[in-house]
Amino acid sequence: MSRATRRRVAWTLAGVLLLFLAVLLSLALGSRQIPPTQVFDALLHGGAGDDAQVVRALRVPRTVVGVLVGLALAVAGVVMQGITRNPIAEPGVLGVSQGASLGVVCAIAFLGVHSPAGYVWFAFAGAGVAAVAAYAVAGSGRGGASPVKLALAGAAMNAFIASVVSAIVTTDARALDEFRFWDVGSIAGRDGEVVAQTWPFVLVGLLLVAVIARGLDALSLGDDVARGLGHRVALLRAVGALAATVLTGVAVAVAGPIAFTGLAVPHIARALVGADHRWVLALSALLGPVVILLADVLGRVVFAPSEVPVAVMTALLGVPFLVALVRRKATVPA
C-alpha cells in the first residue's frame, strides 16, 4: 500500500469516527441533556423513561435527517464542482434550490399543503423542473452544455425563479408566514415519515454518482482529454447533473436551503485525500453529515432552550471559510 493510499485510508477512518461522535452528540445534547449511557440504553434496550422517549421519538429522526441531508449536499457539491470545473460551484448552481422553493410556495399557496412531509414531493418536483430547464438552456446552441454555459443558465434560472417566489409570497400573507419557516433551513420537526419518503432518492442519487465517479477525474483534465480517454462527455455531464439534482432536490425538500455545506466540504475533502474523486466522494459523504449535525447541535446549545436553525449556523461557520477560499492564491482543482 502506497503512502498516499495509507493517508487516504487514515482520513477516511477518521471521518467515520467523526461521524460517530457527531451522531452521539446529536442524540445526547440539546435543551435536555441526556447522558451517553442513557442514549445507548434507549437505542439498544428500549428504555421507557422520558429520556428514552426524547431520544427515540425526537432525536433519532432528526439525526437521521441530518445525516441524509449532509451526505446529499456534500456529494452533490463534489459532483457540481466536477462537471462544471468550477471550484466555487455548489448544489444550487443549476437553480435546484430555488426550484424547490417554488415548489413549496406553490404547494402552500395553491394546494393547501402545510407539513414538511407534504412539502417533500412538491419541492423535489420543483427542483427537478428547474434543473431540467437550466440544462436544456445550457445545452442549446453550439458547443452543448459546457461548464460556463451551465453556470450561466443556472444563474439565470435562479434569478427568474426567485422573482416568481417573491411575487407569490408578497401577495399571499399566509403563504409568506408558512414559507419563511421552511426557507430558513432546519432539520427540526422532521419525523420518520419524512425519512421514509426521502432515503430512496438519496440512494438513487448515490448510485448515479457511483456510475460517473471515475469519469469525473477525466473531466477535470478537460473535455478533449476526457474524450481521448473514451468518455462520452455530454452523457457524463448529463448524468452528473441528474445525480446532483436528485441529491440536492431531496436535501432542500426535507430541510430547506442550507448554504456552504456543498461548497466547503468538497474542498476540505480534497485537501485531505487529494483530487481522486472516488476518495473525495467517500470522505465528503462522511464529512457532510458531520458538518450538518455539529451545526445543528451548536444551534441547540448556544442559545438554549431556544434553537438556531442549522442553515443559520452553517452560514456563520461557512462565511470565514468562503473568505479564506477567495483570498487563497490557488484552489485545489475540482
Secondary structure, 3 states (H helix, E strand, C coil): CCHHHHHHHHHHHHHHHHHHHHHHHHHHCCCCCCCHHHHHHHHHCCCCCHHHHHHHHHHHHHHHHHHHHHHHHHHHHHHHHHHHCCCCCCHHHHCHHHHHHHHHHHHHHHHCCCCHHHHHHHHHHHHHHHHHHHHHHHHCCCCCCCHHHHHHHHHHHHHHHHHHHHHHHHCCHHHHHHHHHHHCCCCCCCCHHHHHHHHHHHHHHHHHHHHHHHHHHHHCCCHHHHHHCCCCHHHHHHHHHHHHHHHHHHHHHHHCCCCCHHHHHHHHHHHHHCCCHHHHHHHHHHHHHHHHHHHHHHHHHCCCCCCCCHHHHHHHHHHHHHHHHHHCCCCCCC
